[in-house]
Amino acid sequence: MTDLASIQKHLTAIAKAQTDFAKSSFEVNKSYLEKLAAVKSPDKFIEVTTEYAKLAQNTCIAEVTKIGDLYKAFAKEAFIPFASSSSPN
């Protein structure tokens, strides 16, 4: 049977990664809005928005990949008992 401490470790890591992502996302959005408030021309608006969009996309892809890997590791370990019990003897 799967060790409950191991499952808790995986779930804690997933929760921490999601919390860290939410915090960093908030900071990136806050920075974008601060820069946007100082914009005085359409060209600067496009520059700031493009910079934000690239950063947001790259950050999101990296974080979602990281969190996905954590879920994958969790699932592999959590379902070991089911896989081994269904194996033919």
Protein Blocks (a to p, Z undefined) as FASTA:
>chain_A
ZZfklmmmmmmmmmmmmmmmmmmmmmmmmmmmmmmmmpcbfklmmmmmmmmmmmmmmmmm
mmmmmmmmmmmmmmmmmmmmmmmmmpcZZ
